[in-house]
């Protein structure tokens, strides 16, 4: 089976600070204090999750941001 070209992570910002991310379609979760750390952690989690021959070439981080407005 050919590997997917990328793994997409849905990234959430914590109210208390920091970020957590979940890969869509895979059991991969990671977290970090900042976005730079999250980039490193997501790449490392993908490397650990997949064998070299099945590993996707790219990781996409999709930031989900909720904005609440009082009306």
N, C-alpha and C positions, 0 to 999 in steps of 0.2 A: 504494500500500500504506500502511495506517495504521501509524504508529510504535507501538512498544511503550510502555506507560505508564511503565516503569522499567527500569533496568539494575541487575542484582544483581552486586556484587563479593564474592568470597570473600576475606576478609582473614586474613592469617597474621602472627603476631608472630615476629620473628627472635630467636634465642637471644642474639645479641650486642646486641640493641636495635633498635628500628625496626620497621616494618611493610611488607609488600608485599601487593598485591591484584591479582586477576585477575577480569575480567568474565566471567560465565558466558554462553556463547553468542556472545561477541564477542572479537576479537583486541585487547583493551585490557588493558594491564598498567601498574601504577604503584607507587610506593614513597614512603616518607617516614620521618622520624625519630620522629614522634609521630602520634597519631590526628587531631589538628587539621590537621596538614599533609597527611595522607592524604585527609581530606575535601576539602580544596582541590584536591589533585592529581587525585583521582578525578573531581570535577566538571569540571575543566579538560580531562582526557583524554576525557571523554564529549563535551564541546563540540567538541573537535578531531576526534573520530572521526566524528561524525554531521553531516550537513547540517542547517541550521535546520529545514527542513520534516520531517525524519525523526527529530529529536532527541527522546528520551524526556523526560518532565517531571520524573522523579525518579531519584535514585541511591540504592540500598540497599547498605549495607556490612554484610556478615554476617561477624562475627568468629569464626574457627575457633581454638579453643584446645585444645592437647593437654596433658593432665595425666597424668604418669606416677607410678604408685604402686608402691613396692616391697612385695612380698608374701612 
